[in-house]
Amino acid sequence: MTTPRAVRDGINNLLDYLHAAEIAVFINTVSTDGTRVSWHSLDPSLPFLTHRGDPGLEDYRRWVLAGAFSAYLYDGALLQLTYDVEGGAITGHRLAYIPCPYRLDPDLVRLEPLLDVVDIYAADNPTNMVLHSAVRFDYDPASTAPGHPASHLTINSAHCRIACAAPMHVGRFADFIFRHFYADLWAAHRSYFAGGATRHIGQRTLSDDDRTSPHLMWN
């Protein structure tokens, strides 16, 4: 049995830890609106995406401006954590890691508003961008179809949907992100990340069609 409150508490636990460990510079309020658990946007009037497809610098700037994120890290990367919960079960989620388009000075990120720092870097050398891909784990059973697994990982392109074993617990998501993209931090905080690395939040979703191509499995 999963409830919005339990999901909210799990996200709060992660965000509070990242902030206390000075990994996250800013954490947003976790908002529960009916069946959806997400962040509390500072300006919900701004559209979430400027266009459908792969996010770019304009989307990143808009997300920072609107507060459309759960946290931002010391290097300017955004975490976006959203779950839908109905009838005691997870019915959807969007768990995204959005690297900053520039290599920022962590000291500046901790001292100045994030958007100001990004704009300084963009003005000084607008072509010196980092070509790091966003990483997103989605659970969208209502859209399941051949080529669109219920649970999937999207990297590099919005058309990339790599089938995943099941919906992903926020603790497992955090372990995956820090294990693969912040190895030193993951090692330093291994005891915390290990606590969420084996957590489950839904049933297996792999179909026979999903298994015909490379996919992500976990116990």
C-alpha positions as a Markdown table, in Angstrom:
| # | Residue | x | y | z |
|---|---|---|---|---|
| 1 | Met | 0.0 | 0.0 | 0.0 |
| 2 | Thr | 1.5 | 3.3 | -1.1 |
| 3 | Thr | 0.2 | 6.7 | -0.2 |
| 4 | Pro | 1.0 | 10.2 | -1.4 |
| 5 | Arg | 2.1 | 11.0 | 2.2 |
| 6 | Ala | 4.6 | 8.1 | 2.2 |
| 7 | Val | 6.0 | 9.1 | -1.2 |
| 8 | Arg | 6.3 | 12.8 | 0.0 |
| 9 | Asp | 8.1 | 11.7 | 3.1 |
| 10 | Gly | 10.5 | 9.6 | 1.1 |
| 11 | Ile | 11.3 | 12.6 | -1.2 |
| 12 | Asn | 11.7 | 14.9 | 1.8 |
| 13 | Asn | 14.1 | 12.4 | 3.4 |
| 14 | Leu | 16.3 | 12.4 | 0.3 |
| 15 | Leu | 16.2 | 16.2 | -0.2 |
| 16 | Asp | 16.9 | 16.9 | 3.5 |
| 17 | Tyr | 19.9 | 14.6 | 3.4 |
| 18 | Leu | 21.4 | 16.2 | 0.3 |
| 19 | His | 20.9 | 19.6 | 1.7 |
| 20 | Ala | 22.5 | 18.8 | 5.1 |
| 21 | Ala | 25.4 | 17.1 | 3.3 |
| 22 | Glu | 25.9 | 20.3 | 1.2 |
| 23 | Ile | 25.4 | 18.4 | -2.0 |
| 24 | Ala | 22.2 | 20.3 | -2.7 |
| 25 | Val | 22.5 | 24.0 | -2.5 |
| 26 | Phe | 18.7 | 24.6 | -2.5 |
| 27 | Ile | 15.8 | 22.2 | -2.0 |
| 28 | Asn | 12.2 | 23.0 | -2.9 |
| 29 | Thr | 9.1 | 22.4 | -0.9 |
| 30 | Val | 7.5 | 19.0 | -1.7 |
| 31 | Ser | 4.0 | 19.6 | -2.7 |
| 32 | Thr | 1.1 | 17.1 | -2.6 |
| 33 | Asp | -1.8 | 18.1 | -4.9 |
| 34 | Gly | -4.4 | 15.4 | -4.8 |
| 35 | Thr | -2.8 | 12.3 | -6.3 |
| 36 | Arg | 0.4 | 14.1 | -7.4 |
| 37 | Val | 3.5 | 14.5 | -5.3 |
| 38 | Ser | 6.0 | 17.0 | -6.8 |
| 39 | Trp | 7.8 | 20.3 | -6.2 |
| 40 | His | 6.1 | 23.6 | -5.3 |
| 41 | Ser | 6.7 | 25.8 | -8.3 |
| 42 | Leu | 7.6 | 29.4 | -7.7 |
| 43 | Asp | 5.9 | 30.5 | -10.9 |
| 44 | Pro | 3.4 | 27.9 | -12.2 |
| 45 | Ser | 2.4 | 30.3 | -15.0 |
| 46 | Leu | 5.5 | 29.5 | -16.9 |
| 47 | Pro | 5.2 | 26.5 | -19.4 |
| 48 | Phe | 7.2 | 23.5 | -18.3 |
| 49 | Leu | 8.7 | 23.0 | -21.8 |
| 50 | Thr | 9.2 | 25.6 | -24.5 |
| 51 | His | 8.8 | 22.9 | -27.1 |
| 52 | Arg | 8.2 | 19.1 | -27.2 |
| 53 | Gly | 11.3 | 17.0 | -27.5 |
| 54 | Asp | 14.7 | 17.3 | -26.1 |
| 55 | Pro | 15.3 | 20.0 | -23.4 |
| 56 | Gly | 17.8 | 22.8 | -24.2 |
| 57 | Leu | 19.3 | 25.8 | -22.4 |
| 58 | Glu | 16.1 | 27.8 | -22.7 |
| 59 | Asp | 14.2 | 25.0 | -20.8 |
| 60 | Tyr | 16.9 | 24.8 | -18.2 |
| 61 | Arg | 16.7 | 28.6 | -17.6 |
| 62 | Arg | 12.9 | 28.4 | -17.4 |
| 63 | Trp | 13.0 | 25.6 | -14.9 |
| 64 | Val | 15.4 | 27.6 | -12.7 |
| 65 | Leu | 13.4 | 30.8 | -13.0 |
| 66 | Ala | 10.1 | 29.0 | -12.3 |
| 67 | Gly | 11.5 | 26.9 | -9.5 |
| 68 | Ala | 10.4 | 23.8 | -11.5 |
| 69 | Phe | 12.7 | 21.4 | -9.7 |
| 70 | Ser | 13.0 | 19.5 | -6.4 |
| 71 | Ala | 16.6 | 20.6 | -5.8 |
| 72 | Tyr | 19.6 | 22.0 | -7.5 |
| 73 | Leu | 23.1 | 20.6 | -6.7 |
| 74 | Tyr | 26.4 | 22.4 | -6.1 |
| 75 | Asp | 27.3 | 22.1 | -9.8 |
| 76 | Gly | 23.9 | 23.6 | -11.0 |
| 77 | Ala | 22.4 | 20.2 | -11.9 |
| 78 | Leu | 18.6 | 19.9 | -11.3 |
| 79 | Leu | 16.7 | 17.1 | -9.8 |
| 80 | Gln | 13.0 | 16.8 | -10.8 |
| 81 | Leu | 11.0 | 14.3 | -8.7 |
| 82 | Thr | 7.3 | 13.7 | -9.5 |
| 83 | Tyr | 5.0 | 10.8 | -8.6 |
| 84 | Asp | 1.4 | 10.0 | -9.2 |
| 85 | Val | -0.4 | 7.9 | -6.6 |
| 86 | Glu | -3.9 | 6.4 | -6.8 |
| 87 | Gly | -5.6 | 3.5 | -5.2 |
| 88 | Gly | -2.7 | 2.7 | -3.0 |
| 89 | Ala | -0.2 | 2.3 | -5.9 |
| 90 | Ile | 2.1 | 4.3 | -8.0 |
| 91 | Thr | 0.4 | 5.2 | -11.3 |
| 92 | Gly | 3.1 | 7.3 | -12.8 |
| 93 | His | 6.4 | 9.1 | -12.2 |
| 94 | Arg | 9.0 | 11.4 | -13.7 |
| 95 | Leu | 12.4 | 11.3 | -12.1 |
| 96 | Ala | 14.9 | 13.5 | -13.9 |
| 97 | Tyr | 18.5 | 14.5 | -13.5 |
| 98 | Ile | 19.3 | 17.6 | -15.6 |
| 99 | Pro | 23.0 | 18.5 | -15.7 |
| 100 | Cys | 23.8 | 22.2 | -15.9 |
| 101 | Pro | 24.7 | 23.3 | -19.5 |
| 102 | Tyr | 27.9 | 24.9 | -18.2 |
| 103 | Arg | 30.7 | 23.9 | -15.8 |
| 104 | Leu | 30.0 | 26.3 | -12.9 |
| 105 | Asp | 32.3 | 27.2 | -10.0 |
| 106 | Pro | 30.6 | 25.5 | -7.0 |
| 107 | Asp | 31.6 | 28.4 | -4.7 |
| 108 | Leu | 29.7 | 30.8 | -6.9 |
| 109 | Val | 26.7 | 28.4 | -7.0 |
| 110 | Arg | 26.6 | 28.4 | -3.2 |
| 111 | Leu | 26.9 | 32.2 | -2.9 |
| 112 | Glu | 24.9 | 33.6 | -5.8 |
| 113 | Pro | 21.5 | 33.0 | -7.4 |
| 114 | Leu | 21.9 | 30.0 | -9.8 |
| 115 | Leu | 20.4 | 31.8 | -12.8 |
| 116 | Asp | 22.8 | 34.7 | -12.3 |
| 117 | Val | 25.8 | 32.4 | -12.3 |
| 118 | Val | 24.6 | 30.6 | -15.4 |
| 119 | Asp | 24.0 | 33.8 | -17.3 |
| 120 | Ile | 27.5 | 35.1 | -16.4 |
| 121 | Tyr | 29.0 | 31.9 | -17.9 |
| 122 | Ala | 26.7 | 32.2 | -20.9 |
| 123 | Ala | 27.7 | 35.8 | -21.5 |
| 124 | Asp | 31.4 | 35.3 | -21.1 |
| 125 | Asn | 31.6 | 32.4 | -23.5 |
| 126 | Pro | 28.2 | 31.4 | -25.0 |
| 127 | Thr | 29.7 | 28.6 | -27.0 |
| 128 | Asn | 31.5 | 26.9 | -24.1 |
| 129 | Met | 28.6 | 24.6 | -23.2 |
| 130 | Val | 28.8 | 21.1 | -21.7 |
| 131 | Leu | 27.2 | 18.4 | -23.9 |
| 132 | His | 25.8 | 16.3 | -21.0 |
| 133 | Ser | 22.5 | 14.5 | -21.5 |
| 134 | Ala | 19.6 | 14.7 | -19.2 |
| 135 | Val | 18.7 | 11.3 | -17.6 |
| 136 | Arg | 15.0 | 10.6 | -17.0 |
| 137 | Phe | 13.2 | 7.6 | -15.5 |
| 138 | Asp | 9.5 | 7.5 | -16.5 |
| 139 | Tyr | 6.6 | 5.3 | -15.5 |
| 140 | Asp | 3.7 | 5.9 | -17.7 |
| 141 | Pro | 1.5 | 2.7 | -17.9 |
| 142 | Ala | -1.3 | 4.5 | -19.7 |
| 143 | Ser | 0.9 | 5.1 | -22.7 |
| 144 | Thr | 2.3 | 1.5 | -22.9 |
| 145 | Ala | 2.7 | 0.4 | -26.5 |
| 146 | Pro | 5.4 | -1.4 | -28.6 |
| 147 | Gly | 8.4 | 0.9 | -28.4 |
| 148 | His | 7.0 | 2.7 | -25.4 |
| 149 | Pro | 7.6 | 0.5 | -22.3 |
| 150 | Ala | 5.5 | 1.3 | -19.2 |
| 151 | Ser | 8.8 | 1.9 | -17.2 |
| 152 | His | 11.6 | 3.3 | -19.2 |
| 153 | Leu | 14.9 | 5.3 | -19.1 |
| 154 | Thr | 15.3 | 8.2 | -21.5 |
| 155 | Ile | 18.8 | 9.6 | -22.3 |
| 156 | Asn | 20.1 | 11.8 | -25.1 |
| 157 | Ser | 16.8 | 11.9 | -27.1 |
| 158 | Ala | 13.1 | 12.1 | -26.3 |
| 159 | His | 12.6 | 9.1 | -28.6 |
| 160 | Cys | 15.0 | 6.9 | -26.5 |
| 161 | Arg | 12.9 | 4.7 | -24.2 |
| 162 | Ile | 15.0 | 1.9 | -22.7 |
| 163 | Ala | 12.7 | -0.6 | -20.9 |
| 164 | Cys | 13.2 | -0.8 | -17.1 |
| 165 | Ala | 12.2 | -3.6 | -14.7 |
| 166 | Ala | 9.6 | -1.6 | -12.8 |
| 167 | Pro | 8.7 | 1.8 | -11.4 |
| 168 | Met | 11.6 | 3.3 | -9.6 |
| 169 | His | 11.8 | 4.2 | -5.9 |
| 170 | Val | 13.3 | 7.6 | -5.3 |
| 171 | Gly | 16.1 | 6.1 | -3.2 |
| 172 | Arg | 17.1 | 3.8 | -6.0 |
| 173 | Phe | 17.0 | 6.7 | -8.4 |
| 174 | Ala | 19.3 | 8.7 | -6.1 |
| 175 | Asp | 21.7 | 5.8 | -5.8 |
| 176 | Phe | 21.8 | 5.4 | -9.6 |
| 177 | Ile | 22.5 | 9.1 | -10.3 |
| 178 | Phe | 25.2 | 9.5 | -7.6 |
| 179 | Arg | 26.8 | 6.1 | -8.2 |
| 180 | His | 27.3 | 6.9 | -12.0 |
| 181 | Phe | 27.8 | 10.7 | -12.1 |
| 182 | Tyr | 29.2 | 11.6 | -8.7 |
| 183 | Ala | 31.3 | 8.6 | -7.8 |
| 184 | Asp | 33.3 | 10.4 | -5.1 |
| 185 | Leu | 30.2 | 11.7 | -3.4 |
| 186 | Trp | 28.5 | 8.3 | -3.7 |
| 187 | Ala | 31.5 | 6.6 | -2.0 |
| 188 | Ala | 31.6 | 9.3 | 0.8 |
| 189 | His | 27.8 | 8.8 | 1.5 |
| 190 | Arg | 27.6 | 5.2 | 0.5 |
| 191 | Ser | 25.8 | 4.1 | 3.7 |
| 192 | Tyr | 23.0 | 6.5 | 3.0 |
| 193 | Phe | 22.6 | 5.7 | -0.7 |
| 194 | Ala | 22.8 | 2.0 | 0.1 |
| 195 | Gly | 19.6 | 2.3 | 2.2 |
| 196 | Gly | 17.6 | 3.3 | -0.9 |
| 197 | Ala | 19.4 | 1.2 | -3.5 |
| 198 | Thr | 17.2 | -1.9 | -3.0 |
| 199 | Arg | 13.9 | -0.2 | -2.3 |
| 200 | His | 10.8 | -1.2 | -4.4 |
| 201 | Ile | 7.7 | 0.9 | -5.2 |
| 202 | Gly | 5.8 | -1.1 | -7.8 |
| 203 | Gln | 5.4 | -4.4 | -9.6 |
| 204 | Arg | 7.5 | -5.6 | -12.5 |
| 205 | Thr | 6.4 | -4.1 | -15.8 |
| 206 | Leu | 8.6 | -5.7 | -18.5 |
| 207 | Ser | 6.7 | -7.2 | -21.4 |
| 208 | Asp | 7.8 | -9.9 | -23.7 |
| 209 | Asp | 8.4 | -7.2 | -26.3 |
| 210 | Asp | 10.5 | -5.2 | -23.9 |
| 211 | Arg | 12.8 | -8.2 | -23.3 |
| 212 | Thr | 13.7 | -8.6 | -27.0 |
| 213 | Ser | 16.1 | -5.6 | -26.7 |
| 214 | Pro | 18.6 | -4.5 | -24.1 |
| 215 | His | 16.8 | -3.3 | -20.9 |
| 216 | Leu | 17.5 | -2.5 | -17.3 |
| 217 | Met | 16.9 | -5.1 | -14.6 |
| 218 | Trp | 17.3 | -4.9 | -10.8 |
| 219 | Asn | 16.4 | -7.2 | -7.9 |
